[in-house]
């Protein structure tokens, strides 16, 4: 089964593209079009996004495991 791309809502996508364009302007002194920013974002989402997503899943897993362990510590002992 093909891997589903990470999708952003319209607001987040536009903000990400603008951030990429600002980065190129500030760090590379290069003005890029919205289209080019969109292509770079698509590349990042498809090629780099899964690593970031998986790291976030791992962080969430650790957090919830810790909370479940805390919850289990509240168990009452039978007499």
Biopython code that builds the backbone (N, CA, C, O; Angstrom):
import numpy as np
from Bio.PDB.StructureBuilder import StructureBuilder

atoms = [
    (1, "UNK", "N", (0.845, -1.175, 0.000)),
    (1, "UNK", "CA", (0.000, 0.000, 0.000)),
    (1, "UNK", "C", (0.894, 1.244, 0.000)),
    (1, "UNK", "O", (1.815, 1.324, 0.814)),
    (2, "UNK", "N", (0.649, 2.228, -0.898)),
    (2, "UNK", "CA", (1.478, 3.429, -0.932)),
    (2, "UNK", "C", (1.296, 4.247, 0.340)),
    (2, "UNK", "O", (0.212, 4.299, 0.921)),
    (3, "UNK", "N", (2.381, 4.879, 0.752)),
    (3, "UNK", "CA", (2.346, 5.689, 1.961)),
    (3, "UNK", "C", (1.585, 6.985, 1.689)),
    (3, "UNK", "O", (1.818, 7.653, 0.682)),
    (4, "UNK", "N", (0.682, 7.328, 2.590)),
    (4, "UNK", "CA", (-0.077, 8.568, 2.457)),
    (4, "UNK", "C", (0.812, 9.746, 2.836)),
    (4, "UNK", "O", (1.504, 9.718, 3.854)),
    (5, "UNK", "N", (0.781, 10.764, 2.013)),
    (5, "UNK", "CA", (1.563, 11.956, 2.299)),
    (5, "UNK", "C", (0.979, 12.696, 3.492)),
    (5, "UNK", "O", (-0.226, 12.653, 3.740)),
    (6, "UNK", "N", (1.841, 13.366, 4.217)),
    (6, "UNK", "CA", (1.388, 14.225, 5.305)),
    (6, "UNK", "C", (0.719, 15.431, 4.668)),
    (6, "UNK", "O", (1.292, 16.083, 3.795)),
    (7, "UNK", "N", (-0.485, 15.721, 5.107)),
    (7, "UNK", "CA", (-1.240, 16.835, 4.529)),
    (7, "UNK", "C", (-1.374, 17.955, 5.547)),
    (7, "UNK", "O", (-1.502, 17.712, 6.747)),
    (8, "UNK", "N", (-1.342, 19.169, 5.058)),
    (8, "UNK", "CA", (-1.543, 20.357, 5.876)),
    (8, "UNK", "C", (-2.824, 21.039, 5.432)),
    (8, "UNK", "O", (-3.181, 20.993, 4.255)),
    (9, "UNK", "N", (-3.520, 21.677, 6.376)),
    (9, "UNK", "CA", (-4.683, 22.452, 5.955)),
    (9, "UNK", "C", (-4.189, 23.685, 5.197)),
    (9, "UNK", "O", (-2.996, 23.989, 5.207)),
    (10, "UNK", "N", (-5.095, 24.377, 4.551)),
    (10, "UNK", "CA", (-4.727, 25.495, 3.676)),
    (10, "UNK", "C", (-3.936, 26.571, 4.416)),
    (10, "UNK", "O", (-2.972, 27.118, 3.881)),
    (11, "UNK", "N", (-4.345, 26.873, 5.649)),
    (11, "UNK", "CA", (-3.659, 27.912, 6.425)),
    (11, "UNK", "C", (-2.226, 27.482, 6.752)),
    (11, "UNK", "O", (-1.288, 28.256, 6.560)),
    (12, "UNK", "N", (-2.056, 26.255, 7.243)),
    (12, "UNK", "CA", (-0.727, 25.763, 7.610)),
    (12, "UNK", "C", (0.167, 25.660, 6.379)),
    (12, "UNK", "O", (1.355, 25.976, 6.444)),
    (13, "UNK", "N", (-0.402, 25.220, 5.258)),
    (13, "UNK", "CA", (0.374, 25.097, 4.025)),
    (13, "UNK", "C", (0.888, 26.461, 3.567)),
    (13, "UNK", "O", (2.059, 26.610, 3.217)),
    (14, "UNK", "N", (0.002, 27.446, 3.574)),
    (14, "UNK", "CA", (0.398, 28.796, 3.161)),
    (14, "UNK", "C", (1.477, 29.356, 4.096)),
    (14, "UNK", "O", (2.445, 29.965, 3.639)),
    (15, "UNK", "N", (1.305, 29.147, 5.397)),
    (15, "UNK", "CA", (2.294, 29.631, 6.367)),
    (15, "UNK", "C", (3.639, 28.940, 6.159)),
    (15, "UNK", "O", (4.683, 29.588, 6.243)),
    (16, "UNK", "N", (3.628, 27.637, 5.890)),
    (16, "UNK", "CA", (4.870, 26.895, 5.665)),
    (16, "UNK", "C", (5.581, 27.379, 4.406)),
    (16, "UNK", "O", (6.802, 27.540, 4.401)),
    (17, "UNK", "N", (4.826, 27.607, 3.349)),
    (17, "UNK", "CA", (5.418, 28.099, 2.100)),
    (17, "UNK", "C", (6.051, 29.466, 2.324)),
    (17, "UNK", "O", (7.152, 29.730, 1.843)),
    (18, "UNK", "N", (5.357, 30.332, 3.051)),
    (18, "UNK", "CA", (5.912, 31.660, 3.331)),
    (18, "UNK", "C", (7.170, 31.548, 4.191)),
    (18, "UNK", "O", (8.114, 32.314, 3.998)),
    (19, "UNK", "N", (7.199, 30.610, 5.135)),
    (19, "UNK", "CA", (8.394, 30.413, 5.957)),
    (19, "UNK", "C", (9.571, 29.955, 5.093)),
    (19, "UNK", "O", (10.700, 30.406, 5.288)),
    (20, "UNK", "N", (9.309, 29.076, 4.157)),
    (20, "UNK", "CA", (10.361, 28.613, 3.241)),
    (20, "UNK", "C", (10.875, 29.778, 2.398)),
    (20, "UNK", "O", (12.082, 29.934, 2.210)),
    (21, "UNK", "N", (9.964, 30.581, 1.902)),
    (21, "UNK", "CA", (10.374, 31.734, 1.085)),
    (21, "UNK", "C", (11.202, 32.724, 1.901)),
    (21, "UNK", "O", (12.179, 33.278, 1.398)),
    (22, "UNK", "N", (10.811, 32.950, 3.175)),
    (22, "UNK", "CA", (11.585, 33.841, 4.053)),
    (22, "UNK", "C", (12.974, 33.262, 4.315)),
    (22, "UNK", "O", (13.967, 33.989, 4.336)),
    (23, "UNK", "N", (13.030, 31.949, 4.513)),
    (23, "UNK", "CA", (14.318, 31.297, 4.752)),
    (23, "UNK", "C", (15.261, 31.515, 3.556)),
    (23, "UNK", "O", (16.417, 31.901, 3.732)),
    (24, "UNK", "N", (14.767, 31.269, 2.371)),
    (24, "UNK", "CA", (15.602, 31.454, 1.185)),
    (24, "UNK", "C", (16.051, 32.905, 1.037)),
    (24, "UNK", "O", (17.188, 33.178, 0.653)),
    (25, "UNK", "N", (15.154, 33.821, 1.343)),
    (25, "UNK", "CA", (15.506, 35.240, 1.243)),
    (25, "UNK", "C", (16.572, 35.618, 2.276)),
    (25, "UNK", "O", (17.522, 36.331, 1.955)),
    (26, "UNK", "N", (16.416, 35.145, 3.502)),
    (26, "UNK", "CA", (17.338, 35.524, 4.576)),
    (26, "UNK", "C", (18.665, 34.766, 4.511)),
    (26, "UNK", "O", (19.726, 35.363, 4.688)),
    (27, "UNK", "N", (18.614, 33.474, 4.261)),
    (27, "UNK", "CA", (19.820, 32.649, 4.346)),
    (27, "UNK", "C", (20.574, 32.533, 3.027)),
    (27, "UNK", "O", (21.795, 32.371, 3.016)),
    (28, "UNK", "N", (19.860, 32.613, 1.934)),
    (28, "UNK", "CA", (20.497, 32.408, 0.629)),
    (28, "UNK", "C", (20.448, 33.662, -0.245)),
    (28, "UNK", "O", (20.977, 33.683, -1.356)),
    (29, "UNK", "N", (19.798, 34.710, 0.285)),
    (29, "UNK", "CA", (19.610, 35.945, -0.476)),
    (29, "UNK", "C", (19.042, 35.631, -1.856)),
    (29, "UNK", "O", (19.495, 36.150, -2.877)),
    (30, "UNK", "N", (18.030, 34.761, -1.847)),
    (30, "UNK", "CA", (17.410, 34.294, -3.086)),
    (30, "UNK", "C", (15.894, 34.391, -2.942)),
    (30, "UNK", "O", (15.309, 33.844, -2.007)),
    (31, "UNK", "N", (15.282, 35.082, -3.866)),
    (31, "UNK", "CA", (13.824, 35.177, -3.871)),
    (31, "UNK", "C", (13.279, 33.988, -4.655)),
    (31, "UNK", "O", (13.663, 33.766, -5.803)),
    (32, "UNK", "N", (12.393, 33.235, -4.038)),
    (32, "UNK", "CA", (11.771, 32.111, -4.734)),
    (32, "UNK", "C", (10.273, 32.368, -4.832)),
    (32, "UNK", "O", (9.689, 33.054, -3.993)),
    (33, "UNK", "N", (9.676, 31.820, -5.848)),
    (33, "UNK", "CA", (8.240, 32.010, -6.062)),
    (33, "UNK", "C", (7.436, 31.149, -5.097)),
    (33, "UNK", "O", (7.970, 30.238, -4.466)),
    (34, "UNK", "N", (6.153, 31.449, -4.993)),
    (34, "UNK", "CA", (5.262, 30.637, -4.177)),
    (34, "UNK", "C", (5.227, 29.202, -4.711)),
    (34, "UNK", "O", (5.170, 28.245, -3.939)),
    (35, "UNK", "N", (5.260, 29.064, -6.040)),
    (35, "UNK", "CA", (5.267, 27.738, -6.658)),
    (35, "UNK", "C", (6.501, 26.937, -6.242)),
    (35, "UNK", "O", (6.392, 25.765, -5.881)),
    (36, "UNK", "N", (7.670, 27.571, -6.292)),
    (36, "UNK", "CA", (8.904, 26.903, -5.892)),
    (36, "UNK", "C", (8.852, 26.546, -4.410)),
    (36, "UNK", "O", (9.270, 25.457, -4.015)),
    (37, "UNK", "N", (8.342, 27.460, -3.592)),
    (37, "UNK", "CA", (8.172, 27.164, -2.169)),
    (37, "UNK", "C", (7.254, 25.979, -1.957)),
    (37, "UNK", "O", (7.486, 25.159, -1.069)),
    (38, "UNK", "N", (6.215, 25.883, -2.765)),
    (38, "UNK", "CA", (5.270, 24.774, -2.692)),
    (38, "UNK", "C", (5.951, 23.456, -3.051)),
    (38, "UNK", "O", (5.721, 22.438, -2.399)),
    (39, "UNK", "N", (6.790, 23.475, -4.088)),
    (39, "UNK", "CA", (7.528, 22.266, -4.481)),
    (39, "UNK", "C", (8.482, 21.809, -3.374)),
    (39, "UNK", "O", (8.605, 20.616, -3.097)),
    (40, "UNK", "N", (9.149, 22.774, -2.749)),
    (40, "UNK", "CA", (10.075, 22.441, -1.663)),
    (40, "UNK", "C", (9.296, 21.863, -0.483)),
    (40, "UNK", "O", (9.722, 20.882, 0.124)),
    (41, "UNK", "N", (8.157, 22.471, -0.161)),
    (41, "UNK", "CA", (7.322, 21.961, 0.927)),
    (41, "UNK", "C", (6.860, 20.536, 0.635)),
    (41, "UNK", "O", (6.922, 19.672, 1.509)),
    (42, "UNK", "N", (6.399, 20.289, -0.588)),
    (42, "UNK", "CA", (5.954, 18.939, -0.957)),
    (42, "UNK", "C", (7.091, 17.928, -0.800)),
    (42, "UNK", "O", (6.877, 16.817, -0.316)),
    (43, "UNK", "N", (8.296, 18.319, -1.210)),
    (43, "UNK", "CA", (9.461, 17.442, -1.043)),
    (43, "UNK", "C", (9.707, 17.162, 0.434)),
    (43, "UNK", "O", (9.907, 16.013, 0.830)),
    (44, "UNK", "N", (9.690, 18.211, 1.246)),
    (44, "UNK", "CA", (9.946, 18.051, 2.670)),
    (44, "UNK", "C", (8.881, 17.166, 3.325)),
    (44, "UNK", "O", (9.207, 16.319, 4.157)),
    (45, "UNK", "N", (7.628, 17.356, 2.958)),
    (45, "UNK", "CA", (6.559, 16.552, 3.540)),
    (45, "UNK", "C", (6.681, 15.084, 3.151)),
    (45, "UNK", "O", (6.427, 14.201, 3.970)),
    (46, "UNK", "N", (7.067, 14.821, 1.911)),
    (46, "UNK", "CA", (7.134, 13.428, 1.462)),
    (46, "UNK", "C", (8.424, 12.740, 1.889)),
    (46, "UNK", "O", (8.401, 11.549, 2.201)),
    (47, "UNK", "N", (9.531, 13.442, 1.911)),
    (47, "UNK", "CA", (10.825, 12.819, 2.173)),
    (47, "UNK", "C", (11.295, 12.954, 3.620)),
    (47, "UNK", "O", (11.929, 12.042, 4.150)),
    (48, "UNK", "N", (10.994, 14.068, 4.253)),
    (48, "UNK", "CA", (11.484, 14.341, 5.608)),
    (48, "UNK", "C", (10.353, 14.229, 6.631)),
    (48, "UNK", "O", (10.579, 13.852, 7.781)),
    (49, "UNK", "N", (9.150, 14.557, 6.204)),
    (49, "UNK", "CA", (7.993, 14.544, 7.089)),
    (49, "UNK", "C", (7.794, 13.254, 7.854)),
    (49, "UNK", "O", (7.510, 13.301, 9.051)),
    (50, "UNK", "N", (7.932, 12.081, 7.203)),
    (50, "UNK", "CA", (7.725, 10.832, 7.956)),
    (50, "UNK", "C", (8.673, 10.668, 9.143)),
    (50, "UNK", "O", (8.276, 10.109, 10.165)),
    (51, "UNK", "N", (9.910, 11.138, 9.031)),
    (51, "UNK", "CA", (10.837, 11.055, 10.159)),
    (51, "UNK", "C", (10.345, 11.918, 11.325)),
    (51, "UNK", "O", (10.385, 11.499, 12.482)),
    (52, "UNK", "N", (9.888, 13.116, 11.004)),
    (52, "UNK", "CA", (9.380, 14.025, 12.041)),
    (52, "UNK", "C", (8.094, 13.462, 12.637)),
    (52, "UNK", "O", (7.906, 13.492, 13.854)),
    (53, "UNK", "N", (7.217, 12.954, 11.790)),
    (53, "UNK", "CA", (5.963, 12.363, 12.246)),
    (53, "UNK", "C", (6.236, 11.181, 13.182)),
    (53, "UNK", "O", (5.625, 11.069, 14.244)),
    (54, "UNK", "N", (7.150, 10.308, 12.779)),
    (54, "UNK", "CA", (7.467, 9.138, 13.603)),
    (54, "UNK", "C", (8.088, 9.541, 14.936)),
    (54, "UNK", "O", (7.828, 8.906, 15.958)),
    (55, "UNK", "N", (8.904, 10.588, 14.934)),
    (55, "UNK", "CA", (9.475, 11.077, 16.189)),
    (55, "UNK", "C", (8.364, 11.601, 17.098)),
    (55, "UNK", "O", (8.398, 11.376, 18.308)),
    (56, "UNK", "N", (7.385, 12.293, 16.529)),
    (56, "UNK", "CA", (6.260, 12.800, 17.320)),
    (56, "UNK", "C", (5.431, 11.650, 17.876)),
    (56, "UNK", "O", (4.981, 11.707, 19.020)),
    (57, "UNK", "N", (5.225, 10.604, 17.075)),
    (57, "UNK", "CA", (4.498, 9.426, 17.548)),
    (57, "UNK", "C", (5.262, 8.781, 18.712)),
    (57, "UNK", "O", (4.661, 8.395, 19.714)),
    (58, "UNK", "N", (6.561, 8.669, 18.577)),
    (58, "UNK", "CA", (7.382, 8.117, 19.662)),
    (58, "UNK", "C", (7.284, 8.943, 20.933)),
    (58, "UNK", "O", (7.181, 8.395, 22.030)),
    (59, "UNK", "N", (7.317, 10.272, 20.784)),
    (59, "UNK", "CA", (7.177, 11.156, 21.947)),
    (59, "UNK", "C", (5.809, 10.985, 22.601)),
    (59, "UNK", "O", (5.704, 10.926, 23.826)),
    (60, "UNK", "N", (4.762, 10.906, 21.779)),
    (60, "UNK", "CA", (3.410, 10.720, 22.312)),
    (60, "UNK", "C", (3.297, 9.371, 23.015)),
    (60, "UNK", "O", (2.675, 9.268, 24.072)),
    (61, "UNK", "N", (3.901, 8.337, 22.427)),
    (61, "UNK", "CA", (3.869, 7.010, 23.037)),
    (61, "UNK", "C", (4.537, 7.044, 24.405)),
    (61, "UNK", "O", (3.999, 6.504, 25.372)),
    (62, "UNK", "N", (5.697, 7.670, 24.491)),
    (62, "UNK", "CA", (6.408, 7.769, 25.774)),
    (62, "UNK", "C", (5.575, 8.518, 26.804)),
    (62, "UNK", "O", (5.486, 8.105, 27.960)),
    (63, "UNK", "N", (4.969, 9.612, 26.383)),
    (63, "UNK", "CA", (4.148, 10.420, 27.282)),
    (63, "UNK", "C", (2.978, 9.598, 27.818)),
    (63, "UNK", "O", (2.741, 9.555, 29.026)),
    (64, "UNK", "N", (2.248, 8.946, 26.911)),
    (64, "UNK", "CA", (1.070, 8.193, 27.341)),
    (64, "UNK", "C", (1.452, 6.951, 28.149)),
    (64, "UNK", "O", (0.725, 6.563, 29.063)),
    (65, "UNK", "N", (2.567, 6.334, 27.827)),
    (65, "UNK", "CA", (3.031, 5.197, 28.623)),
    (65, "UNK", "C", (3.313, 5.635, 30.054)),
    (65, "UNK", "O", (2.964, 4.942, 31.010)),
    (66, "UNK", "N", (3.942, 6.779, 30.185)),
    (66, "UNK", "CA", (4.226, 7.325, 31.520)),
    (66, "UNK", "C", (2.923, 7.601, 32.277)),
    (66, "UNK", "O", (2.820, 7.302, 33.467)),
    (67, "UNK", "N", (1.946, 8.161, 31.598)),
    (67, "UNK", "CA", (0.666, 8.466, 32.243)),
    (67, "UNK", "C", (-0.080, 7.194, 32.630)),
    (67, "UNK", "O", (-0.700, 7.146, 33.692)),
    (68, "UNK", "N", (-0.031, 6.159, 31.784)),
    (68, "UNK", "CA", (-0.671, 4.883, 32.115)),
    (68, "UNK", "C", (0.022, 4.263, 33.324)),
    (68, "UNK", "O", (-0.640, 3.722, 34.209)),
    (69, "UNK", "N", (1.353, 4.340, 33.367)),
    (69, "UNK", "CA", (2.079, 3.818, 34.522)),
    (69, "UNK", "C", (1.663, 4.561, 35.790)),
    (69, "UNK", "O", (1.502, 3.949, 36.846)),
    (70, "UNK", "N", (1.486, 5.893, 35.685)),
    (70, "UNK", "CA", (0.999, 6.676, 36.824)),
    (70, "UNK", "C", (-0.389, 6.205, 37.241)),
    (70, "UNK", "O", (-0.671, 6.069, 38.431)),
    (71, "UNK", "N", (-1.248, 5.958, 36.269)),
    (71, "UNK", "CA", (-2.609, 5.511, 36.540)),
    (71, "UNK", "C", (-2.601, 4.144, 37.216)),
    (71, "UNK", "O", (-3.346, 3.921, 38.170)),
    (72, "UNK", "N", (-1.779, 3.242, 36.736)),
    (72, "UNK", "CA", (-1.698, 1.911, 37.328)),
    (72, "UNK", "C", (-1.200, 1.967, 38.769)),
    (72, "UNK", "O", (-1.515, 1.088, 39.571)),
    (73, "UNK", "N", (-0.436, 2.982, 39.091)),
    (73, "UNK", "CA", (0.040, 3.165, 40.464)),
    (73, "UNK", "C", (-1.083, 3.510, 41.424)),
    (73, "UNK", "O", (-0.894, 3.451, 42.640)),
    (74, "UNK", "N", (-2.243, 3.867, 40.904)),
    (74, "UNK", "CA", (-3.396, 4.213, 41.751)),
    (74, "UNK", "C", (-4.303, 3.024, 42.037)),
    (74, "UNK", "O", (-5.306, 3.163, 42.738)),
    (75, "UNK", "N", (-3.955, 1.850, 41.498)),
    (75, "UNK", "CA", (-4.780, 0.664, 41.720)),
    (75, "UNK", "C", (-4.922, 0.377, 43.204)),
    (75, "UNK", "O", (-3.979, 0.544, 43.977)),
    (76, "UNK", "N", (-6.098, -0.051, 43.583)),
    (76, "UNK", "CA", (-6.366, -0.456, 44.959)),
    (76, "UNK", "C", (-6.001, -1.933, 45.089)),
    (76, "UNK", "O", (-6.253, -2.725, 44.182)),
    (77, "UNK", "N", (-5.424, -2.285, 46.191)),
    (77, "UNK", "CA", (-5.068, -3.676, 46.462)),
    (77, "UNK", "C", (-6.246, -4.372, 47.127)),
    (77, "UNK", "O", (-6.872, -3.824, 48.035)),
    (78, "UNK", "N", (-6.538, -5.568, 46.675)),
    (78, "UNK", "CA", (-7.613, -6.355, 47.301)),
    (78, "UNK", "C", (-7.113, -6.889, 48.637)),
    (78, "UNK", "O", (-5.916, -7.128, 48.799)),
    (79, "UNK", "N", (-8.016, -7.077, 49.594)),
    (79, "UNK", "CA", (-7.616, -7.557, 50.923)),
    (79, "UNK", "C", (-7.297, -8.977, 50.923)),
    (79, "UNK", "O", (-6.944, -9.530, 51.965)),
]
sb = StructureBuilder()
sb.init_structure("model")
sb.init_model(0)
sb.init_chain("A")
sb.init_seg("    ")
for serial, (resi, resn, name, xyz) in enumerate(atoms, 1):
    if name == "N":
        sb.init_residue(resn, " ", resi, " ")
    sb.init_atom(name, np.array(xyz, "f"), 0.0, 1.0, " ", f" {name:<3s}", serial, name[0])
structure = sb.get_structure()
